[in-house]
Amino acid sequence: MPSVEELLIRLVQIAEDQLRWQRVAVLPDRRRTVDRVLDSTKLRRAYEGCDGNTPSGDIAKAAGMSAATFSERAKRWRELGIAYEDHGKRVNHLLSLAALGLPIDIDDKPPH
């Protein structure tokens, strides 16, 4: 019979595998949401700055928006499931734009 530690290790492996499949399943929908919601270079720069390490004020300044505007946007991103707040209360993007295959600079792109 396996030990408790071996069973826990196996359980974590199963949970990690399930998480990988869930990510694959929702990726197209999350990509569409990010592309639709982040409709300017300024918003994409702010979203990309949400790496969990950078303070919100620094992200807002780098993106050229007020702290209040960034806070409102970050709240909306969390509501949409494309960002989350970690235990340190910093905003993290769910996936980077690069991981989604989306560019940061879009203000000069031609209309669809």
Secondary structure, DSSP 8 states (H G I E B T S, - for coil): ---HHHHHHHHHHHHHHHHHHHHHHHHHHHHHHHHHH--SHHHHHHHHH-BSSS-HHHHHHHHT--HHHHHHHHHHHHHHTSEEE-TTS-EEESS-HHHHT--S--TTS---
